[in-house]
Amino acid sequence: MKPDVLVETGVAHGGSLIFYASLFEAMGKGRVVGVDIEIRPHNRQAIEAHPMKKRIDLIEGSSTAPEVLAQVKALIKPGETVLVVLDSNHTKAHVLDELRAYGDLIGVGSYVVATDGIMAQVKGAPRTGEDWDWNNPLTAIHDFVAEDKRFIVEEPTFPFNEGVVTGRVTYWPDAFVKRIA
C-alpha cells in the first residue's frame, strides 16, 4: 500500500512504531502515529531518543476517546493514505469500538488491521482467558463487517511467494478489514 500515515493503537515498548518508521524512512516518506492509554516514561524516553522519532507522533489516552481520535485526525492531512493497526485492548467490545472509530480514517482500498485474532484458537493454553472463544478481535471484525457494508475481510495477496503455501501462518487470521466503499 505504501501509506502516508500508519496509525497504531497500542504502543507498549514502541518496537513496532520504530519498525514502521524505519520502513517509511526507507521509502522516503510517511509517518507513524502511536496511541496508547499509558506510555510509560522509560518507553517514551527510548522512542523520543531514537533516530526514527522524526517520523513518529505519540498520543497518550484511550484509543476510543473522542478527544484522542480528534488528535489523531488532526495529524492526518487531506488526501493522505492511511493504514490503521489495532493492537491495544483485544477484547471484542474494545476492538469493535476501535473499528467503528478508525474505519472512517481510511480511504477506499485501505485497511484497518486488527491484530491477535488467534485468541479463540489458543483458549485453554497458559495465560489465556476463559472467554477467549468469543471475546477476541476476530469476533469483533466479523461483527463489524456485518454491520458496516463499506468493509470486507480481505487479506492482501502475497507480493512475492515462491513456495507452495498460499495461506498465511499468522496470529492475525482474518485481520485485514478493507474499505470498499
C-alpha positions as a Markdown table, in Angstrom:
| # | Residue | x | y | z |
|---|---|---|---|---|
| 1 | Met | 0.0 | 0.0 | 0.0 |
| 2 | Lys | 2.8 | 2.4 | 0.9 |
| 3 | Pro | 0.5 | 4.6 | 3.1 |
| 4 | Asp | 1.4 | 8.2 | 4.1 |
| 5 | Val | 0.3 | 7.6 | 7.7 |
| 6 | Leu | 0.2 | 4.4 | 9.8 |
| 7 | Val | -1.9 | 4.8 | 12.9 |
| 8 | Glu | -1.2 | 2.1 | 15.6 |
| 9 | Thr | -3.2 | 1.7 | 18.7 |
| 10 | Gly | -1.2 | 0.0 | 21.5 |
| 11 | Val | 2.4 | 1.3 | 21.8 |
| 12 | Ala | 3.8 | -0.9 | 24.6 |
| 13 | His | 7.6 | -0.6 | 24.2 |
| 14 | Gly | 7.4 | 1.1 | 20.8 |
| 15 | Gly | 9.2 | -1.5 | 18.8 |
| 16 | Ser | 6.6 | -1.7 | 16.0 |
| 17 | Leu | 6.5 | 2.1 | 15.8 |
| 18 | Ile | 10.3 | 2.2 | 15.3 |
| 19 | Phe | 10.0 | -0.7 | 12.7 |
| 20 | Tyr | 7.2 | 1.1 | 10.7 |
| 21 | Ala | 9.1 | 4.4 | 10.9 |
| 22 | Ser | 12.2 | 2.7 | 9.5 |
| 23 | Leu | 10.2 | 1.4 | 6.6 |
| 24 | Phe | 8.9 | 4.9 | 5.9 |
| 25 | Glu | 12.4 | 6.2 | 6.1 |
| 26 | Ala | 13.5 | 3.6 | 3.5 |
| 27 | Met | 10.6 | 4.8 | 1.3 |
| 28 | Gly | 11.5 | 8.4 | 1.8 |
| 29 | Lys | 8.0 | 9.3 | 3.0 |
| 30 | Gly | 5.4 | 8.7 | 5.7 |
| 31 | Arg | 5.0 | 8.8 | 9.4 |
| 32 | Val | 3.5 | 6.8 | 12.3 |
| 33 | Val | 1.0 | 7.9 | 14.9 |
| 34 | Gly | 1.2 | 5.7 | 18.1 |
| 35 | Val | -1.8 | 5.8 | 20.5 |
| 36 | Asp | -1.7 | 4.2 | 23.9 |
| 37 | Ile | -3.7 | 4.6 | 27.1 |
| 38 | Glu | -0.4 | 4.8 | 29.0 |
| 39 | Ile | 3.0 | 5.4 | 27.5 |
| 40 | Arg | 5.4 | 4.6 | 30.3 |
| 41 | Pro | 8.1 | 7.2 | 30.8 |
| 42 | His | 11.0 | 4.9 | 30.1 |
| 43 | Asn | 9.3 | 3.8 | 26.8 |
| 44 | Arg | 8.5 | 7.4 | 25.8 |
| 45 | Gln | 12.1 | 8.4 | 26.5 |
| 46 | Ala | 13.5 | 5.5 | 24.4 |
| 47 | Ile | 11.2 | 6.3 | 21.5 |
| 48 | Glu | 11.9 | 10.0 | 21.6 |
| 49 | Ala | 15.7 | 9.4 | 21.7 |
| 50 | His | 15.6 | 7.1 | 18.7 |
| 51 | Pro | 16.7 | 8.4 | 15.2 |
| 52 | Met | 13.3 | 7.4 | 13.8 |
| 53 | Lys | 11.4 | 9.7 | 16.2 |
| 54 | Lys | 11.3 | 12.3 | 13.4 |
| 55 | Arg | 8.6 | 10.0 | 11.8 |
| 56 | Ile | 6.7 | 9.2 | 15.0 |
| 57 | Asp | 3.9 | 11.1 | 16.8 |
| 58 | Leu | 2.8 | 9.8 | 20.2 |
| 59 | Ile | -0.7 | 10.3 | 21.7 |
| 60 | Glu | -1.5 | 9.2 | 25.2 |
| 61 | Gly | -5.0 | 8.3 | 26.1 |
| 62 | Ser | -7.7 | 5.8 | 25.3 |
| 63 | Ser | -7.8 | 5.0 | 21.6 |
| 64 | Thr | -11.6 | 5.2 | 21.6 |
| 65 | Ala | -11.9 | 8.5 | 23.5 |
| 66 | Pro | -13.3 | 11.3 | 21.3 |
| 67 | Glu | -10.5 | 13.7 | 22.2 |
| 68 | Val | -7.8 | 11.2 | 21.3 |
| 69 | Leu | -9.5 | 10.4 | 18.0 |
| 70 | Ala | -9.6 | 14.2 | 17.3 |
| 71 | Gln | -5.9 | 14.4 | 18.0 |
| 72 | Val | -5.2 | 11.5 | 15.5 |
| 73 | Lys | -7.4 | 13.1 | 12.9 |
| 74 | Ala | -5.6 | 16.4 | 13.3 |
| 75 | Leu | -2.3 | 14.7 | 12.3 |
| 76 | Ile | -3.7 | 13.4 | 9.0 |
| 77 | Lys | -3.6 | 15.8 | 6.1 |
| 78 | Pro | -6.2 | 15.9 | 3.4 |
| 79 | Gly | -5.5 | 13.4 | 0.7 |
| 80 | Glu | -3.1 | 11.2 | 2.7 |
| 81 | Thr | -3.4 | 7.4 | 2.5 |
| 82 | Val | -3.9 | 6.0 | 6.0 |
| 83 | Leu | -3.4 | 2.4 | 7.3 |
| 84 | Val | -4.6 | 1.6 | 10.8 |
| 85 | Val | -3.3 | -1.2 | 13.0 |
| 86 | Leu | -5.3 | -2.1 | 16.1 |
| 87 | Asp | -3.1 | -3.7 | 18.8 |
| 88 | Ser | -4.3 | -2.3 | 22.1 |
| 89 | Asn | -7.0 | -3.9 | 24.3 |
| 90 | His | -8.0 | -7.1 | 22.5 |
| 91 | Thr | -11.5 | -7.5 | 23.9 |
| 92 | Lys | -14.3 | -7.9 | 21.5 |
| 93 | Ala | -16.1 | -4.7 | 22.7 |
| 94 | His | -12.9 | -2.6 | 22.6 |
| 95 | Val | -11.8 | -3.8 | 19.1 |
| 96 | Leu | -15.4 | -3.2 | 17.8 |
| 97 | Asp | -15.3 | 0.3 | 19.2 |
| 98 | Glu | -11.9 | 0.9 | 17.6 |
| 99 | Leu | -13.1 | -0.4 | 14.2 |
| 100 | Arg | -16.1 | 1.9 | 14.3 |
| 101 | Ala | -13.9 | 4.9 | 15.3 |
| 102 | Tyr | -11.0 | 4.4 | 13.0 |
| 103 | Gly | -12.8 | 2.9 | 9.9 |
| 104 | Asp | -13.7 | 6.4 | 8.8 |
| 105 | Leu | -10.0 | 7.5 | 8.7 |
| 106 | Ile | -9.1 | 5.1 | 5.9 |
| 107 | Gly | -10.0 | 5.6 | 2.3 |
| 108 | Val | -11.4 | 3.1 | -0.2 |
| 109 | Gly | -8.8 | 0.3 | -0.8 |
| 110 | Ser | -7.0 | 0.8 | 2.5 |
| 111 | Tyr | -7.2 | -1.3 | 5.6 |
| 112 | Val | -7.8 | -1.5 | 9.3 |
| 113 | Val | -5.8 | -4.4 | 10.6 |
| 114 | Ala | -7.0 | -5.9 | 13.9 |
| 115 | Thr | -4.2 | -8.0 | 15.4 |
| 116 | Asp | -4.1 | -11.1 | 17.6 |
| 117 | Gly | -7.3 | -12.7 | 16.3 |
| 118 | Ile | -5.8 | -16.1 | 17.1 |
| 119 | Met | -7.0 | -15.8 | 20.7 |
| 120 | Ala | -10.0 | -18.1 | 20.1 |
| 121 | Gln | -7.8 | -20.8 | 18.8 |
| 122 | Val | -5.4 | -20.8 | 21.8 |
| 123 | Lys | -8.1 | -20.6 | 24.5 |
| 124 | Gly | -7.2 | -23.0 | 27.3 |
| 125 | Ala | -3.4 | -22.6 | 26.9 |
| 126 | Pro | -1.5 | -21.0 | 29.8 |
| 127 | Arg | -2.2 | -17.3 | 30.4 |
| 128 | Thr | -5.4 | -17.3 | 28.3 |
| 129 | Gly | -8.9 | -16.2 | 29.2 |
| 130 | Glu | -11.9 | -18.4 | 29.7 |
| 131 | Asp | -13.9 | -16.2 | 27.4 |
| 132 | Trp | -11.4 | -16.0 | 24.5 |
| 133 | Asp | -13.5 | -18.2 | 22.3 |
| 134 | Trp | -15.9 | -15.2 | 21.8 |
| 135 | Asn | -14.2 | -12.2 | 23.4 |
| 136 | Asn | -11.5 | -11.5 | 20.8 |
| 137 | Pro | -10.6 | -9.3 | 17.9 |
| 138 | Leu | -11.7 | -11.8 | 15.3 |
| 139 | Thr | -15.3 | -11.9 | 16.6 |
| 140 | Ala | -15.2 | -8.0 | 16.6 |
| 141 | Ile | -14.0 | -8.0 | 13.0 |
| 142 | His | -16.8 | -10.2 | 11.8 |
| 143 | Asp | -19.5 | -8.3 | 13.7 |
| 144 | Phe | -18.1 | -5.0 | 12.3 |
| 145 | Val | -18.2 | -6.1 | 8.6 |
| 146 | Ala | -21.7 | -7.5 | 9.2 |
| 147 | Glu | -22.9 | -4.1 | 10.4 |
| 148 | Asp | -20.9 | -1.8 | 8.0 |
| 149 | Lys | -21.2 | -2.8 | 4.4 |
| 150 | Arg | -18.4 | -0.4 | 3.4 |
| 151 | Phe | -15.9 | -3.0 | 4.7 |
| 152 | Ile | -15.0 | -6.6 | 3.9 |
| 153 | Val | -12.4 | -9.0 | 5.3 |
| 154 | Glu | -9.8 | -9.4 | 2.6 |
| 155 | Glu | -6.2 | -10.2 | 3.1 |
| 156 | Pro | -3.8 | -8.6 | 0.6 |
| 157 | Thr | -2.1 | -11.1 | -1.8 |
| 158 | Phe | 1.5 | -12.1 | -1.1 |
| 159 | Pro | 3.7 | -9.7 | -3.1 |
| 160 | Phe | 6.3 | -12.5 | -3.6 |
| 161 | Asn | 5.9 | -16.2 | -2.9 |
| 162 | Glu | 8.0 | -19.0 | -4.4 |
| 163 | Gly | 6.6 | -21.5 | -2.0 |
| 164 | Val | 3.6 | -23.8 | -2.2 |
| 165 | Val | 1.9 | -22.3 | 0.9 |
| 166 | Thr | -0.6 | -19.7 | -0.2 |
| 167 | Gly | -2.3 | -19.1 | 3.1 |
| 168 | Arg | -0.7 | -17.1 | 5.9 |
| 169 | Val | 0.6 | -18.7 | 9.0 |
| 170 | Thr | -0.3 | -16.0 | 11.4 |
| 171 | Tyr | -1.5 | -14.7 | 14.8 |
| 172 | Trp | -3.8 | -12.4 | 12.8 |
| 173 | Pro | -6.4 | -14.6 | 11.0 |
| 174 | Asp | -8.9 | -12.5 | 9.1 |
| 175 | Ala | -7.3 | -9.4 | 10.4 |
| 176 | Phe | -7.4 | -7.3 | 7.3 |
| 177 | Val | -10.5 | -5.2 | 7.1 |
| 178 | Lys | -10.6 | -3.5 | 3.7 |
| 179 | Arg | -12.7 | -0.5 | 2.9 |
| 180 | Ile | -14.5 | -1.0 | -0.4 |
| 181 | Ala | -17.0 | 1.9 | -0.4 |
